Structure formats: C-alpha cells, structure tokens
Amino acid sequence: MRGLLLFALTFSITNTLANNRIEVSIDYITIAVKDLSKTATLFSKKGFTLKKPHLYKTGPQAGLMTQSIRFKNSQYLQLVSPINDKGKLSQWYLRFLKNSEGAATLVLRRSKLEVLEKKLKKLKLACQYSKNKGHDWLSFKTDSPFQHLSFIDYKNQIQLPEELFQHKNQVFSFEKLVLTLQGDPVAWANIFTKAQARGIGLEISSTSYDSAVFVKELYLLTTKKPLPKPFSIGGTKISFKSE
C-alpha cells in the first residue's frame, strides 16, 4: 500500500495541470550541522565559495549561526548550526540534530502565498502565512509532518557581490532533490499539487521512512569536467551532474 501511495504522490507532482500556472522553484535548502566551521571548510575544499558566517542575536533565529553558498540564479545552500537555544528556530534545529546532521528544510519560491494558504486550509492542512518587510512566508507548525517544507515570496531582489557566485567546482544551480517524507503521502501530494510544484526537480525517495533528513540526496549542476566526486553531510548525499 505504501508503495502505491508513493507512486501516486510522484505521479501527482509530475502531472499537475499547467492551466493558470504560477512559477514555482527551489529557493534554498538548509543543512543543519553541529560544527559549522568544520563543515564550511569541507565545502570550501570541495570547490564552493562561502559567504562569511552570520550569528543571529534576536528574534526566532536567535542563537543560529549560518553560512550560505550562493548560485547565480538566486538559489542557495544554507549551512545552519545552533550555538544556543535562545530562539524558536535554534530549539527546532537542536531537536533535529539529535537524530541526524544533513538537509533539514526545503524552501520553495512561489508567488501569491495568500492564495495557496486558502487552498491548503480548505484541505484542513494547517499552515501559517505571514507578511514581512522583505518577503511573504508560508510554513507549517513545528509538530506537523510537513514542518520541513516552507514557501517564500520575495518583495525585493537581493544584490550580492559577483565573486560569491564563482565556485571552483563550477556549480551554478540545483538540478534535482530526492525528498524523504513523513506522514500521509496523499496529504503531501495535495500540498505539492496545490502549490503547482510541477517539473521543478522534486523526486520522492522509495525509502522515505528510513531517514531523519528531509532531503536525502541533492544534485547540483556544474560545467566542470570531469564531474566532482559526491560527498555526504550526515544523512544527505551531495552529487553533481552535467548541465
């Protein structure tokens, strides 16, 4: 039965009707680690250029140390390490790290989040929509099986120095993500369908229930030949593919 439901979920994601289509894309993935400095050094050795680390001191992110890897198309990887439990997000990541290091959350970029919120609530899928100064945000409660997924709609484009996009491994975007899902597969299918997340590179792992991480494997596009060798951060494998 589970196999049939997973098949139905994959089918639903890849066969959403394109009428009145809203553009949806992968925005960023957070990779939770216990030692940010050590992990950043590993990514640097693998040919990535990293922004300087940043410590959040106030708000729900208080206590989080982050460091990002940016791509030219505005997608990025964010390394996250909680150094204390001052903020709600720090507490959440500390709980996650008790089970595994690796990709903890996925954020999808989508416009008209207020419309998506209404669609999900009609399906009795509790979500939280908020308007912020620079972006709108839609997420699920921390006790929800969908807590690892969020949506963002930017109001302003962030301008970053060109050198941050220059990676020695020549990586320039995400190609595909293999997700591990908890909870009801039909509910997941409804979320991705209502979000119109068709053809953006999401694949469902056939062993979803065997992993604590949300993104089991991520594929990055690169122009480098030969392809860089894959490596792992906790329960998440990072692989490379040609464009």
C-alpha positions as CSV (number, residue, x, y, z in Angstrom):
1,M,0.0,0.0,0.0
2,R,2.8,2.5,0.9
3,G,4.4,1.9,-2.5
4,L,1.2,2.6,-4.3
5,L,0.7,5.8,-2.3
6,L,4.3,7.0,-3.0
7,F,3.7,6.3,-6.7
8,A,0.5,8.3,-6.5
9,L,2.5,11.2,-4.9
10,T,5.2,11.1,-7.6
11,F,2.5,11.0,-10.3
12,S,0.7,13.9,-8.8
13,I,3.8,16.1,-8.6
14,T,4.8,15.4,-12.2
15,N,1.3,15.7,-13.8
16,T,-0.2,18.8,-12.3
17,L,-2.2,20.7,-15.0
18,A,-0.5,23.8,-16.3
19,N,-3.6,26.0,-16.6
20,N,-3.1,29.4,-14.8
21,R,0.3,28.2,-13.9
22,I,2.2,30.1,-11.2
23,E,6.0,29.9,-11.3
24,V,7.5,27.8,-8.5
25,S,11.1,27.0,-8.0
26,I,13.6,25.7,-5.4
27,D,14.8,28.7,-3.4
28,Y,17.1,27.2,-0.8
29,I,17.9,24.2,1.4
30,T,19.2,24.4,5.0
31,I,21.8,21.8,6.0
32,A,22.0,21.5,9.8
33,V,25.4,20.7,11.3
34,K,26.9,20.5,14.7
35,D,30.3,22.1,13.7
36,L,29.8,25.0,11.2
37,S,33.4,25.8,10.9
38,K,34.4,22.2,10.1
39,T,31.6,21.8,7.6
40,A,32.4,25.1,5.9
41,T,36.0,24.0,5.5
42,L,34.8,20.8,3.8
43,F,32.6,22.7,1.4
44,S,35.5,25.0,0.6
45,K,37.8,22.1,-0.1
46,K,35.0,20.7,-2.4
47,G,35.3,23.9,-4.5
48,F,32.5,26.1,-3.1
49,T,32.7,29.8,-2.3
50,L,31.0,30.7,1.0
51,K,29.7,33.9,2.5
52,K,31.1,35.0,5.8
53,P,29.3,33.3,8.8
54,H,26.5,35.2,10.5
55,L,25.1,34.9,14.0
56,Y,21.5,35.9,14.7
57,K,21.2,37.6,18.1
58,T,17.5,38.4,18.2
59,G,14.1,37.1,17.1
60,P,13.1,33.5,16.4
61,Q,16.5,32.8,14.8
62,A,18.5,34.0,17.8
63,G,21.3,31.6,18.5
64,L,21.7,30.4,15.0
65,M,25.0,30.6,13.2
66,T,24.6,30.5,9.4
67,Q,26.8,30.5,6.3
68,S,25.5,30.3,2.8
69,I,26.6,29.2,-0.7
70,R,25.0,31.3,-3.4
71,F,24.3,30.5,-7.0
72,K,23.9,32.9,-9.9
73,N,20.2,32.0,-10.3
74,S,19.5,33.2,-6.7
75,Q,19.2,29.6,-5.3
76,Y,21.4,28.8,-2.4
77,L,22.5,26.3,0.2
78,Q,22.5,27.5,3.8
79,L,24.6,25.8,6.5
80,V,23.0,26.2,9.9
81,S,24.4,25.5,13.4
82,P,22.6,26.4,16.6
83,I,25.0,27.6,19.3
84,N,22.3,28.0,22.0
85,D,18.6,27.6,22.4
86,K,17.6,31.3,22.6
87,G,15.3,31.3,19.6
88,K,12.5,29.0,18.5
89,L,14.4,28.0,15.3
90,S,17.5,27.3,17.3
91,Q,15.5,25.0,19.5
92,W,14.0,23.3,16.4
93,Y,17.4,22.7,14.9
94,L,18.8,21.3,18.2
95,R,16.0,18.8,18.2
96,F,16.7,17.9,14.6
97,L,20.4,17.4,15.3
98,K,19.7,14.8,18.0
99,N,18.8,12.4,15.2
100,S,21.0,13.4,12.3
101,E,23.0,16.1,10.5
102,G,22.0,16.9,7.0
103,A,19.4,18.7,4.9
104,A,16.7,19.8,7.4
105,T,14.4,22.1,5.4
106,L,13.5,23.0,1.9
107,V,12.1,26.4,0.9
108,L,10.2,26.8,-2.4
109,R,9.8,30.2,-4.1
110,R,6.2,30.9,-5.1
111,S,4.0,34.0,-5.7
112,K,0.5,34.5,-4.2
113,L,1.1,32.7,-1.0
114,E,-2.2,34.0,0.4
115,V,-4.0,32.1,-2.3
116,L,-2.0,28.9,-1.5
117,E,-2.8,29.3,2.2
118,K,-6.6,29.3,1.4
119,K,-6.3,26.2,-0.8
120,L,-4.4,24.3,1.9
121,K,-6.8,25.3,4.7
122,K,-9.7,24.0,2.6
123,L,-7.9,20.6,2.7
124,K,-7.6,21.0,6.5
125,L,-3.8,21.3,6.2
126,A,-2.9,23.8,9.0
127,C,-0.3,26.3,7.7
128,Q,0.9,29.7,8.9
129,Y,1.1,32.7,6.5
130,S,2.8,35.9,7.4
131,K,3.8,39.2,5.6
132,N,7.2,40.5,6.4
133,K,9.2,43.6,5.3
134,G,11.2,41.9,2.6
135,H,9.1,38.7,1.9
136,D,5.9,36.8,2.5
137,W,6.3,33.4,4.2
138,L,4.1,30.2,4.4
139,S,5.1,27.4,6.7
140,F,3.7,24.5,8.8
141,K,3.7,24.1,12.5
142,T,6.7,22.5,14.2
143,D,4.7,19.5,15.3
144,S,3.4,18.9,11.7
145,P,4.7,16.1,9.5
146,F,5.2,18.9,6.9
147,Q,7.3,21.1,9.1
148,H,10.4,20.7,6.9
149,L,8.8,22.5,4.0
150,S,8.2,26.2,3.6
151,F,7.3,28.7,0.9
152,I,8.7,32.3,0.3
153,D,7.7,35.2,-2.0
154,Y,10.3,37.9,-2.2
155,K,9.3,41.6,-2.5
156,N,12.8,42.8,-3.3
157,Q,15.7,41.1,-5.1
158,I,18.9,40.7,-3.0
159,Q,22.0,42.1,-4.7
160,L,25.2,40.2,-3.8
161,P,28.8,40.5,-5.0
162,E,29.6,38.7,-8.2
163,E,32.5,36.8,-6.6
164,L,30.1,34.8,-4.4
165,F,28.8,33.1,-7.5
166,Q,32.2,32.0,-8.6
167,H,32.8,28.4,-7.5
168,K,35.9,26.4,-8.4
169,N,33.7,23.4,-8.9
170,Q,31.7,25.5,-11.4
171,V,28.3,24.7,-9.7
172,F,25.5,27.1,-10.7
173,S,22.2,25.6,-9.6
174,F,20.2,22.7,-8.2
175,E,19.2,20.0,-10.6
176,K,17.2,17.6,-8.5
177,L,16.3,16.8,-4.9
178,V,15.3,13.4,-3.5
179,L,12.9,14.0,-0.6
180,T,12.2,11.8,2.4
181,L,8.6,12.3,3.5
182,Q,6.9,11.7,6.9
183,G,3.2,11.5,7.4
184,D,0.4,10.9,4.9
185,P,1.6,10.6,1.2
186,V,-1.8,11.8,0.0
187,A,-1.6,15.0,2.0
188,W,1.9,15.6,0.6
189,A,0.5,15.1,-2.9
190,N,-2.2,17.7,-2.2
191,I,0.4,20.2,-0.9
192,F,2.7,19.9,-4.0
193,T,-0.3,19.8,-6.3
194,K,-2.0,22.9,-4.8
195,A,1.4,24.7,-4.8
196,Q,1.8,23.8,-8.6
197,A,5.3,22.4,-7.9
198,R,5.4,20.6,-11.2
199,G,8.7,19.9,-13.0
200,I,10.9,21.7,-10.6
201,G,13.2,18.8,-9.8
202,L,11.5,17.1,-6.8
203,E,11.7,13.3,-6.5
204,I,10.3,11.1,-3.7
205,S,12.6,8.5,-2.1
206,S,11.3,5.0,-2.1
207,T,12.7,4.7,1.4
208,S,11.2,7.9,2.8
209,Y,10.5,6.5,6.3
210,D,14.1,5.3,6.8
211,S,15.7,8.7,7.2
212,A,15.7,11.7,9.6
213,V,16.8,14.2,7.0
214,F,14.3,15.9,4.6
215,V,16.5,16.0,1.5
216,K,18.1,12.6,1.2
217,E,20.1,13.5,-1.9
218,L,20.6,16.7,-3.8
219,Y,22.1,17.1,-7.3
220,L,23.9,20.2,-8.3
221,L,24.5,21.3,-11.9
222,T,28.1,22.0,-12.9
223,T,30.0,22.8,-16.1
224,K,33.2,21.2,-14.7
225,K,34.6,18.1,-16.4
226,P,35.2,15.5,-15.1
227,L,32.4,15.7,-12.6
228,P,33.4,16.4,-8.9
229,K,33.1,13.4,-6.7
230,P,29.9,13.2,-4.5
231,F,30.2,13.6,-0.7
232,S,27.9,13.4,2.3
233,I,26.9,15.7,5.2
234,G,25.3,13.5,7.8
235,G,22.3,11.8,6.1
236,T,22.4,13.9,3.0
237,K,24.4,13.0,-0.1
238,I,25.5,15.8,-2.4
239,S,26.1,14.7,-6.0
240,F,27.0,16.6,-9.3
241,K,25.5,16.4,-12.8
242,S,26.4,18.0,-16.1
243,E,24.1,20.7,-17.5
